Amino acid sequence: MPLEHSHSHKAIHDRINSKNKNSYVSDWILGGIDGAVTTFAIVAGVVGAALEWQVIIILGLANLLADGFSMAASNYSAVKSDADDVKRLWAMEQEHIRHVPEGEREEVRQILFAKGLTGETLEDAVDAICANEEIWIKTMLVEEFGVLPESRDPLKAGLATFSAFLVCGSVPLLPYVFDIANSFAWATGATGVVFFIIGAAKSLWALSPWWRSGLETFAIGMGAAGVSYAVGHWLKALIG
């Protein structure tokens, strides 16, 4: 069975010391799914209510810009909060090291002891970690607080979400923008393909096979659109 990466000395060194460990794939997938779901739900709801096609374009574009920006801003704020928390913890650990270094050394000692190190090996490891303040602090952030020292960039996360929202969310609108015959059928098919592709892409970071992940995302997205269509049709019948 082919392995995911090489285990040569150079490959291991490059992988562990890489400066590009932060991934924004989850932000793109989140924005893509939400963009396709919400826009297609608007399309389905308008069609279910038997409203004019111009309403689809107006509401769809408004959703792309307003909801896309809102979601990107929310993701930006969430990622920034995590980054700010890392900075706070870093400053706190730095202050503790400078004022109560023996207490912090004892924390490192107990952490390593819990991992199975004892005796001289344990003390050598404690000395090695505490000899470098940056390594010392990074160790405490991961082991004591469970956070990664390398924070993700909030702006990149927000842009990834917004761009995915626009790209995937525009798909259900294209048949109406270009006035294609049977626009709703084309919008449904194209959006279904988008759902499946996003789901299949998610399988690269999961244990599920690509087809199962694709079908799962397809079912979720189309289910949301089905609910929107039914509500629109029901309101049309209710209001008349």
C-alpha positions as CSV (number, residue, x, y, z in Angstrom):
1,M,0.0,0.0,0.0
2,P,1.5,3.4,-1.0
3,L,2.2,5.7,1.9
4,E,1.1,9.3,2.2
5,H,4.7,10.7,2.4
6,S,8.3,9.8,2.4
7,H,10.2,8.9,5.6
8,S,13.7,9.7,4.4
9,H,15.9,11.9,6.7
10,K,15.5,15.0,4.4
11,A,11.7,14.5,3.9
12,I,11.1,14.2,7.6
13,H,13.2,17.3,8.3
14,D,11.4,19.3,5.7
15,R,8.0,18.2,6.8
16,I,8.5,18.8,10.5
17,N,10.2,22.2,10.0
18,S,7.8,23.4,7.3
19,K,6.6,27.0,7.8
20,N,3.4,26.3,5.9
21,K,1.6,23.9,8.2
22,N,-1.6,26.0,8.5
23,S,-4.4,24.8,6.1
24,Y,-7.4,26.8,4.9
25,V,-9.1,23.9,3.2
26,S,-11.7,23.6,5.9
27,D,-12.6,27.3,5.4
28,W,-13.0,26.8,1.7
29,I,-15.1,23.7,2.1
30,L,-17.3,25.5,4.7
31,G,-17.8,28.5,2.4
32,G,-18.4,26.4,-0.6
33,I,-21.1,24.2,1.0
34,D,-22.8,27.1,2.6
35,G,-22.7,29.2,-0.6
36,A,-24.2,26.5,-2.7
37,V,-26.8,25.5,-0.1
38,T,-28.1,29.0,0.7
39,T,-28.2,30.2,-2.9
40,F,-29.8,27.1,-4.3
41,A,-32.3,27.2,-1.4
42,I,-33.3,30.7,-2.5
43,V,-33.6,29.5,-6.1
44,A,-35.7,26.5,-5.0
45,G,-37.9,28.6,-2.7
46,V,-38.6,31.2,-5.4
47,V,-39.4,28.5,-7.9
48,G,-41.6,26.7,-5.4
49,A,-43.5,29.9,-4.8
50,A,-43.8,30.4,-8.6
51,L,-42.3,33.9,-8.5
52,E,-40.7,35.6,-11.5
53,W,-37.1,34.6,-12.5
54,Q,-35.9,38.2,-11.9
55,V,-36.6,37.6,-8.2
56,I,-34.2,34.6,-8.2
57,I,-31.4,36.8,-9.6
58,I,-32.0,39.7,-7.2
59,L,-32.3,37.5,-4.1
60,G,-29.5,35.2,-5.2
61,L,-27.0,38.1,-5.8
62,A,-28.0,39.7,-2.6
63,N,-27.3,36.4,-0.8
64,L,-23.9,35.9,-2.5
65,L,-22.6,39.3,-1.4
66,A,-24.3,39.9,1.9
67,D,-24.4,36.4,3.3
68,G,-21.0,35.6,1.8
69,F,-19.4,38.7,3.5
70,S,-21.2,37.9,6.8
71,M,-19.9,34.4,6.8
72,A,-16.4,35.4,5.9
73,A,-16.4,38.1,8.6
74,S,-17.7,35.6,11.2
75,N,-14.9,33.1,10.3
76,Y,-12.4,35.9,10.4
77,S,-13.5,36.9,13.9
78,A,-13.4,33.3,15.1
79,V,-9.9,32.6,13.8
80,K,-8.7,35.9,15.1
81,S,-10.1,35.1,18.5
82,D,-8.1,31.8,18.5
83,A,-5.0,33.7,17.4
84,D,-5.4,36.3,20.1
85,D,-5.9,33.6,22.7
86,V,-2.6,32.0,21.6
87,K,-0.9,35.4,22.0
88,R,-2.4,35.8,25.5
89,L,-1.2,32.4,26.6
90,W,2.2,33.0,25.1
91,A,2.6,36.2,27.1
92,M,1.3,34.6,30.2
93,E,3.8,31.6,30.0
94,Q,6.6,34.0,29.2
95,E,5.9,36.0,32.4
96,H,5.6,32.8,34.5
97,I,9.0,31.6,33.2
98,R,10.6,34.8,34.1
99,H,9.1,35.0,37.6
100,V,8.6,31.4,38.7
101,P,11.0,29.4,36.5
102,E,11.3,26.5,38.9
103,G,7.5,26.1,38.9
104,E,7.4,26.1,35.1
105,R,10.3,23.6,35.0
106,E,8.3,21.3,37.3
107,E,5.3,21.5,34.9
108,V,7.6,20.4,32.1
109,R,9.0,17.6,34.3
110,Q,5.5,16.3,35.1
111,I,4.4,16.5,31.5
112,L,7.4,14.4,30.4
113,F,7.1,12.0,33.3
114,A,3.5,11.3,32.2
115,K,4.9,10.4,28.8
116,G,7.2,7.7,30.3
117,L,10.5,9.6,30.9
118,T,12.2,9.0,34.2
119,G,15.5,9.4,36.0
120,E,18.5,11.0,34.3
121,T,16.7,10.9,30.9
122,L,13.8,12.9,32.3
123,E,16.1,15.6,33.8
124,D,18.2,15.8,30.6
125,A,15.0,16.3,28.6
126,V,13.7,19.0,31.0
127,D,17.1,20.8,30.8
128,A,17.0,20.6,27.0
129,I,13.5,22.1,26.7
130,C,14.0,24.8,29.3
131,A,17.3,25.9,27.8
132,N,15.4,27.6,24.9
133,E,12.5,29.9,26.0
134,E,10.7,29.6,22.7
135,I,10.7,25.8,22.7
136,W,9.8,25.9,26.4
137,I,6.7,28.1,25.7
138,K,5.6,26.1,22.7
139,T,5.8,23.0,24.7
140,M,3.6,24.4,27.4
141,L,1.1,25.8,24.9
142,V,0.6,22.4,23.4
143,E,0.9,20.2,26.5
144,E,-0.8,22.4,29.1
145,F,-3.4,24.3,27.1
146,G,-3.9,22.1,24.0
147,V,-3.4,24.9,21.5
148,L,-1.0,25.1,18.5
149,P,1.6,27.9,18.8
150,E,1.4,28.6,15.0
151,S,-1.9,30.4,14.6
152,R,-3.8,30.6,11.3
153,D,-4.1,33.9,9.5
154,P,-7.6,35.3,10.1
155,L,-7.6,37.3,6.8
156,K,-6.6,34.2,4.8
157,A,-9.3,32.2,6.5
158,G,-12.0,34.9,5.8
159,L,-10.9,35.2,2.1
160,A,-11.0,31.5,1.6
161,T,-14.5,31.3,3.0
162,F,-15.7,34.3,0.9
163,S,-14.1,33.2,-2.4
164,A,-15.6,29.7,-2.0
165,F,-19.0,31.1,-1.1
166,L,-19.0,33.2,-4.3
167,V,-17.7,30.5,-6.6
168,C,-20.0,27.7,-5.4
169,G,-22.9,29.9,-4.6
170,S,-23.0,31.4,-8.1
171,V,-23.5,28.1,-9.8
172,P,-27.3,27.9,-9.1
173,L,-27.7,31.4,-10.6
174,L,-25.9,30.9,-13.8
175,P,-28.7,29.2,-15.8
176,Y,-31.0,32.2,-14.9
177,V,-28.3,34.8,-15.6
178,F,-27.8,33.4,-19.1
179,D,-31.5,32.7,-19.6
180,I,-31.0,29.0,-20.3
181,A,-34.1,26.9,-21.1
182,N,-35.3,24.7,-18.2
183,S,-33.2,26.9,-15.9
184,F,-34.3,25.2,-12.7
185,A,-33.4,21.7,-14.0
186,W,-30.0,23.0,-15.0
187,A,-29.5,24.8,-11.7
188,T,-30.5,21.6,-9.8
189,G,-28.1,19.4,-11.8
190,A,-25.2,21.8,-11.6
191,T,-25.6,22.4,-7.9
192,G,-25.8,18.7,-7.3
193,V,-22.5,18.3,-9.1
194,V,-21.0,21.0,-6.9
195,F,-22.2,19.3,-3.7
196,F,-20.8,16.0,-4.9
197,I,-17.4,17.5,-5.9
198,I,-17.0,19.3,-2.5
199,G,-18.0,16.1,-0.7
200,A,-15.6,14.0,-2.7
201,A,-12.8,16.6,-2.0
202,K,-13.5,16.3,1.7
203,S,-12.5,12.6,1.6
204,L,-8.9,13.6,1.1
205,W,-8.9,14.6,4.8
206,A,-11.1,11.8,6.0
207,L,-11.4,8.0,6.1
208,S,-14.6,7.8,4.1
209,P,-14.3,6.8,0.4
210,W,-14.7,9.7,-2.0
211,W,-18.0,8.5,-3.4
212,R,-19.6,8.1,0.1
213,S,-18.4,11.5,1.2
214,G,-19.7,13.0,-2.1
215,L,-23.1,11.4,-1.8
216,E,-23.4,12.5,1.9
217,T,-22.7,16.1,1.0
218,F,-25.0,15.8,-2.0
219,A,-27.8,14.5,0.2
220,I,-27.4,17.3,2.8
221,G,-27.4,20.0,0.2
222,M,-30.3,18.8,-1.9
223,G,-32.2,18.1,1.3
224,A,-31.9,21.7,2.4
225,A,-33.0,22.8,-1.1
226,G,-36.0,20.4,-1.0
227,V,-37.1,21.9,2.3
228,S,-36.9,25.4,0.9
229,Y,-38.8,24.4,-2.3
230,A,-41.6,22.8,-0.1
231,V,-41.9,25.9,2.1
232,G,-42.1,28.2,-0.9
233,H,-44.7,26.0,-2.5
234,W,-46.7,25.8,0.7
235,L,-46.6,29.6,1.3
236,K,-47.7,30.1,-2.3
237,A,-50.7,27.9,-1.8
238,L,-51.4,29.5,1.6
239,I,-51.2,33.1,0.4
240,G,-52.6,32.4,-3.0
